[in-house]
Amino acid sequence: MSSKLSKIEKRTAYTLLLPAVCLVFAIILFPIFANIWISFKEVGLKDIRIPEPRAKKIVKNIQDSNSELKIIYKLRNSSLIQDIREVRFSDKLPKNIYPVNLDKRCEFKSQKVKCFFGDWEAGYRENFEIFVKNVNNNTINIKVVKSSKPNLNGKSNNILLTTDFTLKNFKNVFINNNFFELLMTTFYFTFFGTLGAILLGIFAAQLVNQKFYGRTFMRSILLFPYVGPVVALAYTWTLLLDPNSGTINSLLVNYGIIEKPINLLGQKYLTINIIGFELKLRLALTTVIFFEIWRYFPLAFLFILARLQAIPRDLYEAADVDGAGPFRKFFYITLPQITAILSILFMIRFIWNFNKFEDIFLLTGGASGTLTLPISVYQQGFAVSNIGMGSAVSIVIVLLLITFMIIYFRLIGKKVNEI
Amino acid sequence: MKFKSLIITLLASSIFLAVIICIWKIMATLQGLSFTSLNFNLNLLLSLGLVTTCVFIGKKFNHNLKIFILSLLFTILYTFLNENSPVWFSVGIFLLILFFSNKLKKYDLKYLNQDFISEKIVFEFLSLFAIVFFALVILFPFYIMFVTSFKTQTALLINPIDLSIDFSKNIFEVFKSYFVIFKTYDFGRYILTSSYVSVGTVLITLLFAIPAAYAVARLNFFGKTFLSTSILIIYMFPAIVLVIPLYTVFSQLGLRNSVEGLLIVYTATTLPVAIYMLQGYFKSIPREIEEAGLIDGQNWFGIIIKIIIPLSLPAIASVSLYVFMIAWNEFLFSLMFLDNPKTFTLSRAINHLTGDAETPRQYLMAGSVVVTLPILLIFIYFEKYLVSGLTAGSVKG
């Protein structure tokens, strides 16, 4: 009895899970594996359209005869780079109409013209003509003849499904494209973005954890940057930082703080003189990192605040009795209590910042030294139109990601379920 | 001891006041006043004087009368020593100082005599600084976005820092950008598409996630632990690594440029987190309630519909709002999949606007307001639910 019940239970479980699992498999897992396949191929953006045989039908009258018609099919291979094999053609003729002097490649059977055209090379074109005649020499209604549409099919190599592989993409990724610089930029962006967001998050959480007038209001607006759509926020910041008539530059110039507007998003390096030392700051990258911090510190804030509110009050009361000031309380009570959540946060945010695409893409598009790995996927795949290269970069991202995840689960272990 | 804390109070509070006055001045500049110097040092000296008198008078005087007279004196002095400014600016200064000297209420010589007081004072003013800082840093871009959308191209070119709204014009002129983006740029359609996609994603996600989450939370089956850990791991994979294969497959299947294609992708990417969040909540529902349902002759379907869903409405609300937010704000997939202006979502449409360098910035900002406002309103209204959704789902973001 109980085994029967558990069988039913199992069956129910699988039925309940099936739709979700299928969908996730098709849209998330399949592409990850497909990336591996594509990354070993030489595929451009233009190659992914499957070549099709196409025909345009034109019906013409023949002089002095109402019972005869000329049908012209403008045949072509839709692709300019790939062949189509074994092209077959069929078109239906209305009742009582039959073709005259039919082409050798064709036959007429049960009111259908069927042809076998063989192979079409890339960019193939032909004007294929049929003359048709009414059996009883009656007038043919052109509209009826026009109404049927020709049916064509052929075999073509889907370049994605062939089995020729190449290592060229990976060679390109690692050797020709300044891979080390790409990686370093990604790491700068990720590391400082994460660190900054967490530091700002600690400040904000510490602030909101106190009692003051307007605290709930503060709590809600602190989440605005994260809740707002990235497109709107990124463009607002581009506008604010614009060197020509951006608000911030104009204000700074107006108050004489800087002499010339600074192109915060378009300038790769800023040279700073500190006591004789020349420091080169990656200006655009720094700006992008600040945007990143601005947008994602609310998440850190949310987590840290939740943890802060769970710290027992009596710890602070005991500290009060001992005469500890607020800074001491922070460093000796608060900080040790939140280190666990900070490390988890750091790992998670690190992984996520590592994959950030939209923010950088919308602010700089990867120009002026802000090219990171995810932007590179887009650039290779869609700007350079090399799908294979894009996939190869994706594979690099996935591999690094898996490494991070292994480290993460090793270090954090089961703590992930506690958040 | 007393001397040290006195100095710290004076410095911290006067720096704070001077900074606040500077911020007020900058805000006033954005309203079209032509100040060209912040006069920070002068402000600092004035503030120092104000704080000193305030502390030394202490409680020897009626508090309200004291702060009123001091603020008035300070404002007059300030207006006298600085550039000419309109009345509303001085009124603003007056209110700021009133607020500030009210904050100084408890600071008198006696208070400063306490032990460990200097650290407390620094901390207090740091907090005040932090409030101003965070409010400014967060709200400023939103403010600029909103205000710019009411300006005209020529006005912005002539004076980019004058962002005042000219209410003397008629209402059509003031809201012109909004009329233009709805008429010329067809934003009405994009709002509909975006809403359709977002609501559709929420509904389909719930339809798929509720049964799956129930199975993970309650039923025993082979591969359960594997499944529940892989949900989290799958969730960690970013959209950017899915984009190229999905693009190629969708191109070949003809699903690009279709809202349905977008719906499928959004649903699949939000499913793992929805299942993860829901199963956590389902586990907290007492098993006995379901057993009672079983005894009443309900099957699994009946239990989910009649017991689980009504009991977990708060969690479902969180998931829905979170998924709605993700779908509404999503950009990468809509950029990849939509080329035809007829199928654009709002985010994609705004991105399309910037593709043309000639597009005036007030239209761009009006579009940004249109896409931002609904999600912010939803957030403010349903804050409780959305925050718990964010906390649970923000392993990603």
Interface residues (C-beta under 8 A of the other chain):
Chain A: S6 E9 K10 T12 A13 Y14 L16 L17 P19 A20 V21 L23 V24 A26 I27 I28 L29 F30 P31 I32 A34 N35 I38 V43 I48 R49 I50 N158 L160 F203 A204 L207 Q210 F212 G214 M218 S220 I221 L222 L223 F224 P225 Y226 V227 G228 P229 V230 V231 A232 L233 Y235 T236 W237 L239 L240 S245 G246 T247 S250 L251 N254 Y255 G256 W294 Y296 L299 L302 F303 A306 G323 A324 G325 P326 F327 R328 I348 I351 W352 N355 F357 E358 L362 P374 V377 Y378 G381 F382 I387 G390 S391 S394 I397 V398 L401 M405 V416 I419
Chain B: I26 T29 L30 F35 T36 S37 L38 D115 F116 E119 K120 F123 S127 A130 I131 F134 A135 V137 I138 L139 P141 F142 I144 M145 T148 L156 L157 P160 I161 L163 F208 A209 P211 A212 Y214 A215 V216 L219 N220 F221 F222 K224 L227 L232 I233 I234 M236 F237 P238 A239 I240 V241 L242 V243 I244 P245 L246 Y247 T248 V249 S251 Q252 I264 V265 T267 A268 T269 L271 P272 I275 W300 M325 W328 N329 F331 L332 M336 L346 S347 I350 N351 T354 R361 L364 M365 G367 S368 V369 V371 T372 I375 L376 F379 I380 E383 L386 V387 L390 T391 S394 V395 K396 G397
